[in-house]
Amino acid sequence: MAKLPVEKMRELERRFAEIEARMSEGPAADVYVKLASEYSELQPVVRKIREYEKAISEEADLRALLSDKATDREMRELAEMELPEAEERVEALEKEMQILLLPKDAADERSAILEIRAGTGGNEAALFAGDLFRMYDRYASTHGWKVEVLSASEGEAGGYKEIIANVTGRGVFSKLKFESGVHRVQRVPDTETQGRIHTSAATVAVMPEAEEIDIEIRPEDIRIDTMRASGAGGQHVNTTDSAVRISHLPSGIIVVSAEKSQHQNRAKAMQVLRTRLYDMERQKADNERSADRKSQVGSGDRSERIRTYNFPQGRVTDHRINLTLYKLDRMIEGEIDEMVDALISDYQAGQLAQLGEKQG
């Protein structure tokens, strides 16, 4: 097990005390908001540090009693009984502390842009993309997150050829970031008379939402075109040129938003463009950092097949961690916590192993 960074723990405790003191001084509202945000992030970590220090102290007291020749028999027996439990508690808290003190992804606490695109499989792929979107939408609602569709292109038989949504809430990206990749479905389509299983796929991309300070977009680097927007199937035609297409010339990224308000479309398209550029920068940095070794989970390769949903057998398999759950019906209803938590745990285990190697 990797050793706990004692100095880092002391620094966190010092910083926590400093924030507490500054907040009690009644600073300006904007300063207070920033301090309160950092305070709420540090609080669970510092609470766990104090719990760990108390457990260490209790274990040391028991050992002192046992090594002291003056300790009477009854007290010694009691200490001998309590010591194994105290040791277990220290060990359990050490594991918790290691995970809490792992280097944090700066984007973990952010909201995210979710993009789902139908892949191979025609109408079935679009229907599956619709199933995936509903799965994430329901999962989001159980966490109190808000989902806003930014753009959608519906499939001919239902579902979506493409759907882009903003998922707003605290820690959205930390929970959904391992969903990026190719999701594959195996099932018998409603139109299949012979009962044959068809395989189709959809690609999911989850990107941390970028703020204006993260990415500077120069006016000369973009071209904005307005187009006439029409509703599904052409039933509703908007006579104004409200749809907006923004082309980012240096990267070649093109974003389209086709809601009724041109002003909103421009804002939404810029939001998606900013997020994609920010994501591109993060991917580049990640690739440079992990050129020598790729993390099994969260490699960021969106062409990688990550999961299979097999409807006839009611199972979902995540190929990165070889986890199969026989609860497809509940997962497709948004109950994906078990899968999400397993992916996060596997990633953290990989981080701890790397930390142990460095210290070794």
Kinemage of the C-alpha trace (Angstrom):
@kinemage 1
@onewidth
@group {chain A} dominant
@subgroup {mainchain}
@vectorlist {calphas} color= white
{ca met a 1} P 0.000 0.000 0.000
{ca ala a 2} L 1.227 3.479 -0.912
{ca lys a 3} L 2.214 5.659 2.036
{ca leu a 4} L -0.086 8.532 2.929
{ca pro a 5} L 1.329 11.978 2.088
{ca val a 6} L 1.451 13.408 5.628
{ca glu a 7} L 2.642 16.855 4.516
{ca lys a 8} L -0.233 17.136 2.045
{ca met a 9} L -2.681 16.243 4.832
{ca arg a 10} L -1.207 18.965 7.080
{ca glu a 11} L -1.411 21.491 4.230
{ca leu a 12} L -5.108 20.656 3.639
{ca glu a 13} L -5.849 21.102 7.352
{ca arg a 14} L -4.013 24.439 7.352
{ca arg a 15} L -5.887 25.641 4.271
{ca phe a 16} L -9.241 24.549 5.759
{ca ala a 17} L -8.564 26.509 8.975
{ca glu a 18} L -7.505 29.533 6.924
{ca ile a 19} L -10.743 29.455 4.869
{ca glu a 20} L -12.837 29.105 8.045
{ca ala a 21} L -11.123 32.162 9.532
{ca arg a 22} L -11.549 34.250 6.362
{ca met a 23} L -15.243 33.334 6.021
{ca ser a 24} L -15.894 34.401 9.624
{ca glu a 25} L -14.471 37.847 8.804
{ca gly a 26} L -17.418 38.550 6.494
{ca pro a 27} L -15.649 39.137 3.139
{ca ala a 28} L -17.301 40.543 -0.016
{ca ala a 29} L -20.050 38.375 -1.528
{ca asp a 30} L -18.015 37.168 -4.546
{ca val a 31} L -15.029 36.269 -2.328
{ca tyr a 32} L -17.344 34.493 0.132
{ca val a 33} L -18.857 32.362 -2.684
{ca lys a 34} L -15.379 31.220 -3.824
{ca leu a 35} L -14.321 30.463 -0.243
{ca ala a 36} L -17.555 28.574 0.460
{ca ser a 37} L -17.032 26.428 -2.665
{ca glu a 38} L -13.494 25.485 -1.609
{ca tyr a 39} L -14.687 24.935 1.973
{ca ser a 40} L -17.359 22.441 0.862
{ca glu a 41} L -14.782 20.542 -1.237
{ca leu a 42} L -12.252 20.361 1.609
{ca gln a 43} L -14.703 19.591 4.422
{ca pro a 44} L -15.188 15.831 3.781
{ca val a 45} L -11.422 15.372 3.257
{ca val a 46} L -10.456 17.215 6.460
{ca arg a 47} L -13.187 15.364 8.394
{ca lys a 48} L -11.671 12.061 7.216
{ca ile a 49} L -8.121 13.249 8.074
{ca arg a 50} L -9.263 14.021 11.651
{ca glu a 51} L -11.032 10.660 11.897
{ca tyr a 52} L -7.849 8.941 10.709
{ca glu a 53} L -5.636 10.865 13.167
{ca lys a 54} L -7.968 9.956 16.035
{ca ala a 55} L -7.845 6.261 15.053
{ca ile a 56} L -4.016 6.375 14.885
{ca ser a 57} L -3.925 7.965 18.358
{ca glu a 58} L -6.277 5.316 19.806
{ca glu a 59} L -4.168 2.512 18.328
{ca ala a 60} L -0.990 4.092 19.775
{ca asp a 61} L -2.636 4.367 23.220
{ca leu a 62} L -3.545 0.668 23.171
{ca arg a 63} L 0.010 -0.293 22.183
{ca ala a 64} L 1.395 1.932 24.968
{ca leu a 65} L -0.814 0.163 27.504
{ca leu a 66} L 0.416 -3.227 26.323
{ca ser a 67} L 4.094 -2.234 26.426
{ca asp a 68} L 3.798 -0.669 29.883
{ca lys a 69} L 4.810 -3.199 32.559
{ca ala a 70} L 2.700 -1.300 35.137
{ca thr a 71} L -0.578 -2.037 33.268
{ca asp a 72} L -2.758 -4.379 35.336
{ca arg a 73} L -4.008 -7.706 33.926
{ca glu a 74} L -7.618 -6.634 33.373
{ca met a 75} L -6.593 -3.505 31.455
{ca arg a 76} L -4.062 -5.508 29.411
{ca glu a 77} L -6.710 -8.076 28.402
{ca leu a 78} L -9.060 -5.292 27.378
{ca ala a 79} L -6.330 -3.629 25.283
{ca glu a 80} L -5.466 -6.968 23.626
{ca met a 81} L -9.133 -7.417 22.678
{ca glu a 82} L -9.484 -3.893 21.290
{ca leu a 83} L -6.177 -3.676 19.381
{ca pro a 84} L -7.098 -5.864 16.335
{ca glu a 85} L -10.271 -3.793 15.817
{ca ala a 86} L -8.278 -0.536 16.113
{ca glu a 87} L -5.712 -1.835 13.585
{ca glu a 88} L -8.473 -2.766 11.125
{ca arg a 89} L -10.029 0.669 11.492
{ca val a 90} L -6.700 2.421 10.812
{ca glu a 91} L -6.166 0.223 7.724
{ca ala a 92} L -9.689 0.906 6.385
{ca leu a 93} L -9.303 4.649 6.951
{ca glu a 94} L -5.892 4.598 5.230
{ca lys a 95} L -7.515 3.135 2.100
{ca glu a 96} L -10.261 5.774 2.182
{ca met a 97} L -7.680 8.513 2.701
{ca gln a 98} L -5.568 7.334 -0.238
{ca ile a 99} L -8.542 7.648 -2.580
{ca leu a 100} L -9.520 11.060 -1.176
{ca leu a 101} L -5.959 12.324 -1.637
{ca leu a 102} L -5.509 11.033 -5.218
{ca pro a 103} L -4.797 13.783 -7.780
{ca lys a 104} L -8.144 15.242 -8.814
{ca asp a 105} L -9.277 15.823 -12.385
{ca ala a 106} L -9.887 19.572 -12.404
{ca ala a 107} L -12.994 19.020 -14.541
{ca asp a 108} L -14.654 16.433 -12.255
{ca glu a 109} L -16.982 18.881 -10.516
{ca arg a 110} L -18.222 20.402 -13.782
{ca ser a 111} L -21.420 19.998 -15.741
{ca ala a 112} L -21.073 18.153 -19.055
{ca ile a 113} L -22.115 18.147 -22.685
{ca leu a 114} L -23.477 14.725 -23.683
{ca glu a 115} L -23.439 13.758 -27.367
{ca ile a 116} L -25.000 10.512 -28.639
{ca arg a 117} L -24.806 9.499 -32.313
{ca ala a 118} L -26.331 6.475 -34.014
{ca gly a 119} L -23.651 4.279 -35.588
{ca thr a 120} L -23.953 1.138 -37.688
{ca gly a 121} L -27.405 -0.425 -37.812
{ca gly a 122} L -29.705 2.132 -39.489
{ca asn a 123} L -33.069 2.598 -37.760
{ca glu a 124} L -32.125 0.174 -34.975
{ca ala a 125} L -29.043 2.261 -34.160
{ca ala a 126} L -31.185 5.420 -33.943
{ca leu a 127} L -33.661 3.649 -31.631
{ca phe a 128} L -30.744 2.487 -29.456
{ca ala a 129} L -29.351 6.051 -29.358
{ca gly a 130} L -32.796 7.097 -28.070
{ca asp a 131} L -32.674 4.368 -25.408
{ca leu a 132} L -29.233 5.541 -24.271
{ca phe a 133} L -30.364 9.158 -24.063
{ca arg a 134} L -33.401 8.197 -21.938
{ca met a 135} L -31.119 6.067 -19.728
{ca tyr a 136} L -28.823 9.032 -19.030
{ca asp a 137} L -31.796 11.402 -18.676
{ca arg a 138} L -33.346 9.212 -15.963
{ca tyr a 139} L -29.985 8.705 -14.267
{ca ala a 140} L -29.515 12.474 -14.231
{ca ser a 141} L -32.929 13.042 -12.646
{ca thr a 142} L -32.118 10.617 -9.784
{ca his a 143} L -29.039 12.770 -9.050
{ca gly a 144} L -30.948 16.040 -9.219
{ca trp a 145} L -29.213 17.168 -12.412
{ca lys a 146} L -30.899 19.212 -15.139
{ca val a 147} L -30.871 17.962 -18.753
{ca glu a 148} L -31.376 20.454 -21.579
{ca val a 149} L -31.404 19.252 -25.202
{ca leu a 150} L -29.245 21.572 -27.307
{ca ser a 151} L -29.900 19.916 -30.668
{ca ala a 152} L -31.497 16.712 -31.927
{ca ser a 153} L -31.919 14.954 -35.260
{ca glu a 154} L -34.647 12.315 -35.019
{ca gly a 155} L -34.458 8.880 -36.635
{ca glu a 156} L -37.005 7.840 -39.273
{ca ala a 157} L -38.475 5.100 -37.054
{ca gly a 158} L -37.914 6.955 -33.753
{ca gly a 159} L -34.918 7.556 -31.543
{ca tyr a 160} L -32.147 9.867 -32.694
{ca lys a 161} L -29.557 9.997 -35.438
{ca glu a 162} L -27.835 12.507 -33.159
{ca ile a 163} L -28.697 14.249 -29.906
{ca ile a 164} L -26.630 16.775 -27.953
{ca ala a 165} L -27.623 17.788 -24.423
{ca asn a 166} L -26.256 19.858 -21.574
{ca val a 167} L -26.297 17.983 -18.241
{ca thr a 168} L -26.035 20.565 -15.465
{ca gly a 169} L -25.169 19.797 -11.862
{ca arg a 170} L -22.292 19.324 -9.467
{ca gly a 171} L -19.957 16.439 -10.265
{ca val a 172} L -21.714 15.434 -13.497
{ca phe a 173} L -18.472 14.901 -15.411
{ca ser a 174} L -16.915 12.779 -12.638
{ca lys a 175} L -19.829 10.336 -12.874
{ca leu a 176} L -20.344 10.254 -16.646
{ca lys a 177} L -16.826 10.638 -18.059
{ca phe a 178} L -16.266 6.891 -18.458
{ca glu a 179} L -19.375 6.593 -20.676
{ca ser a 180} L -17.487 7.918 -23.726
{ca gly a 181} L -17.020 5.272 -26.422
{ca val a 182} L -18.979 2.881 -28.632
{ca his a 183} L -22.000 1.202 -27.037
{ca arg a 184} L -23.241 -1.911 -28.840
{ca val a 185} L -26.723 -3.441 -28.670
{ca gln a 186} L -27.842 -6.975 -29.547
{ca arg a 187} L -31.598 -7.495 -29.812
{ca val a 188} L -34.447 -8.673 -32.054
{ca pro a 189} L -36.001 -5.643 -33.826
{ca asp a 190} L -39.801 -5.279 -33.814
{ca thr a 191} L -39.747 -5.556 -37.615
{ca glu a 192} L -37.781 -8.834 -37.569
{ca thr a 193} L -40.189 -11.669 -38.441
{ca gln a 194} L -37.601 -14.494 -38.244
{ca gly a 195} L -36.589 -13.643 -34.669
{ca arg a 196} L -32.973 -12.967 -35.654
{ca ile a 197} L -30.762 -10.920 -33.344
{ca his a 198} L -29.414 -7.744 -34.917
{ca thr a 199} L -26.333 -5.876 -33.736
{ca ser a 200} L -26.166 -2.090 -33.930
{ca ala a 201} L -24.175 0.636 -32.208
{ca ala a 202} L -24.169 4.212 -30.972
{ca thr a 203} L -21.288 6.466 -30.002
{ca val a 204} L -21.372 8.436 -26.749
{ca ala a 205} L -19.142 11.420 -26.006
{ca val a 206} L -19.150 13.128 -22.592
{ca met a 207} L -17.181 16.372 -22.359
{ca pro a 208} L -16.725 18.701 -19.372
{ca glu a 209} L -18.580 21.933 -20.020
{ca ala a 210} L -16.146 24.735 -20.806
{ca glu a 211} L -16.437 28.226 -19.417
{ca glu a 212} L -15.450 31.366 -21.290
{ca ile a 213} L -12.233 31.683 -19.285
{ca asp a 214} L -11.135 28.160 -20.358
{ca ile a 215} L -11.066 28.767 -24.079
{ca glu a 216} L -10.544 31.951 -26.029
{ca ile a 217} L -12.335 31.925 -29.381
{ca arg a 218} L -11.120 34.720 -31.623
{ca pro a 219} L -13.748 36.302 -33.899
{ca glu a 220} L -11.488 35.841 -36.922
{ca asp a 221} L -11.301 32.077 -36.247
{ca ile a 222} L -15.017 31.441 -36.708
{ca arg a 223} L -17.547 31.724 -39.512
{ca ile a 224} L -21.226 32.045 -38.555
{ca asp a 225} L -23.906 31.103 -41.098
{ca thr a 226} L -27.665 31.402 -40.573
{ca met a 227} L -30.033 28.968 -42.239
{ca arg a 228} L -33.757 28.451 -42.451
{ca ala a 229} L -34.893 26.087 -39.692
{ca ser a 230} L -37.653 23.528 -40.163
{ca gly a 231} L -39.378 21.262 -37.672
{ca ala a 232} L -39.512 17.468 -37.652
{ca gly a 233} L -40.649 16.103 -41.010
{ca gly a 234} L -40.950 19.618 -42.391
{ca gln a 235} L -44.386 20.144 -40.795
{ca his a 236} L -43.355 23.413 -39.182
{ca val a 237} L -41.285 25.766 -41.276
{ca asn a 238} L -39.830 28.765 -39.547
{ca thr a 239} L -39.840 31.631 -42.026
{ca thr a 240} L -36.938 33.408 -40.309
{ca asp a 241} L -33.320 32.389 -40.811
{ca ser a 242} L -32.958 31.211 -37.220
{ca ala a 243} L -30.739 28.116 -37.411
{ca val a 244} L -27.081 28.851 -36.739
{ca arg a 245} L -24.001 27.016 -38.002
{ca ile a 246} L -20.649 27.980 -36.512
{ca ser a 247} L -17.469 26.764 -38.222
{ca his a 248} L -14.214 26.938 -36.275
{ca leu a 249} L -11.664 27.386 -39.040
{ca pro a 250} L -8.409 26.299 -37.273
{ca ser a 251} L -9.857 22.988 -35.980
{ca gly a 252} L -12.494 22.287 -38.640
{ca ile a 253} L -15.166 21.777 -35.939
{ca ile a 254} L -18.704 22.630 -37.113
{ca val a 255} L -21.609 23.117 -34.693
{ca val a 256} L -25.268 23.579 -35.685
{ca ser a 257} L -28.143 24.711 -33.457
{ca ala a 258} L -31.651 24.927 -34.901
{ca glu a 259} L -34.049 26.074 -32.192
{ca lys a 260} L -36.572 28.882 -32.813
{ca ser a 261} L -34.527 31.749 -31.391
{ca gln a 262} L -31.466 32.786 -33.403
{ca his a 263} L -29.961 34.474 -30.340
{ca gln a 264} L -30.334 31.274 -28.291
{ca asn a 265} L -28.973 29.192 -31.171
{ca arg a 266} L -25.854 31.306 -31.375
{ca ala a 267} L -25.284 31.033 -27.585
{ca lys a 268} L -25.901 27.261 -27.571
{ca ala a 269} L -23.676 26.636 -30.595
{ca met a 270} L -20.876 28.697 -29.018
{ca gln a 271} L -21.265 26.716 -25.776
{ca val a 272} L -20.892 23.398 -27.640
{ca leu a 273} L -17.978 24.725 -29.727
{ca arg a 274} L -16.162 25.972 -26.624
{ca thr a 275} L -16.697 22.611 -24.909
{ca arg a 276} L -15.417 20.634 -27.911
{ca leu a 277} L -12.284 22.800 -28.158
{ca tyr a 278} L -11.687 22.469 -24.408
{ca asp a 279} L -12.163 18.702 -24.700
{ca met a 280} L -9.713 18.591 -27.613
{ca glu a 281} L -7.084 20.351 -25.472
{ca arg a 282} L -7.712 17.932 -22.570
{ca gln a 283} L -7.440 14.910 -24.905
{ca lys a 284} L -4.145 16.218 -26.280
{ca ala a 285} L -2.748 16.780 -22.766
{ca asp a 286} L -3.949 13.318 -21.648
{ca asn a 287} L -2.346 11.660 -24.669
{ca glu a 288} L 0.964 13.395 -23.989
{ca arg a 289} L 0.841 12.424 -20.291
{ca ser a 290} L -0.043 8.808 -20.918
{ca ala a 291} L 1.994 8.168 -24.068
{ca asp a 292} L 3.984 5.541 -22.152
{ca arg a 293} L 0.959 3.856 -20.562
{ca lys a 294} L -2.767 4.091 -21.144
{ca ser a 295} L -5.227 3.776 -18.294
{ca gln a 296} L -7.489 0.797 -18.906
{ca val a 297} L -10.545 2.902 -18.144
{ca gly a 298} L -11.062 6.361 -19.547
{ca ser a 299} L -8.461 6.195 -22.303
{ca gly a 300} L -10.607 8.770 -24.079
{ca asp a 301} L -10.627 6.776 -27.322
{ca arg a 302} L -14.166 7.324 -28.591
{ca ser a 303} L -13.840 4.670 -31.304
{ca glu a 304} L -13.260 1.994 -28.656
{ca arg a 305} L -16.140 -0.453 -28.096
{ca ile a 306} L -16.738 -0.180 -24.378
{ca arg a 307} L -20.047 -1.875 -23.600
{ca thr a 308} L -22.537 -4.413 -24.972
{ca tyr a 309} L -26.252 -4.477 -24.122
{ca asn a 310} L -27.621 -7.962 -24.882
{ca phe a 311} L -31.432 -7.879 -24.664
{ca pro a 312} L -32.205 -11.624 -25.236
{ca gln a 313} L -29.989 -12.508 -22.248
{ca gly a 314} L -30.833 -9.374 -20.219
{ca arg a 315} L -27.167 -8.595 -19.642
{ca val a 316} L -24.842 -5.613 -19.924
{ca thr a 317} L -21.077 -6.159 -20.215
{ca asp a 318} L -18.450 -3.468 -19.843
{ca his a 319} L -15.444 -4.747 -21.786
{ca arg a 320} L -12.873 -2.478 -20.095
{ca ile a 321} L -13.320 -3.977 -16.637
{ca asn a 322} L -14.894 -7.309 -17.692
{ca leu a 323} L -17.986 -6.628 -15.593
{ca thr a 324} L -21.291 -8.260 -16.580
{ca leu a 325} L -24.553 -7.324 -14.851
{ca tyr a 326} L -27.770 -9.250 -15.472
{ca lys a 327} L -30.028 -6.249 -14.931
{ca leu a 328} L -30.345 -4.712 -18.390
{ca asp a 329} L -34.010 -3.779 -17.905
{ca arg a 330} L -33.189 -1.732 -14.784
{ca met a 331} L -30.035 -0.201 -16.265
{ca ile a 332} L -31.856 1.003 -19.368
{ca glu a 333} L -34.299 2.688 -16.946
{ca gly a 334} L -31.407 4.727 -15.568
{ca glu a 335} L -30.141 2.511 -12.727
{ca ile a 336} L -26.483 2.623 -13.790
{ca asp a 337} L -24.884 3.513 -10.433
{ca glu a 338} L -23.395 0.038 -9.955
{ca met a 339} L -21.652 0.188 -13.356
{ca val a 340} L -20.531 3.818 -12.881
{ca asp a 341} L -19.142 3.104 -9.378
{ca ala a 342} L -17.274 0.002 -10.627
{ca leu a 343} L -15.599 2.043 -13.391
{ca ile a 344} L -14.600 4.789 -10.938
{ca ser a 345} L -13.212 2.197 -8.480
{ca asp a 346} L -11.199 0.505 -11.224
{ca tyr a 347} L -9.746 3.851 -12.325
{ca gln a 348} L -8.834 4.735 -8.725
{ca ala a 349} L -7.191 1.326 -8.241
{ca gly a 350} L -5.066 2.034 -11.312
{ca gln a 351} L -4.090 5.454 -9.917
{ca leu a 352} L -3.132 3.891 -6.555
{ca ala a 353} L -1.039 1.236 -8.301
{ca gln a 354} L 0.826 3.961 -10.250
{ca leu a 355} L 1.351 5.916 -7.010
{ca gly a 356} L 2.750 2.788 -5.325
{ca glu a 357} L 5.156 2.243 -8.252
{ca lys a 358} L 6.397 5.849 -8.058
{ca gln a 359} L 6.982 5.570 -4.296
{ca gly a 360} L 8.599 2.172 -4.736
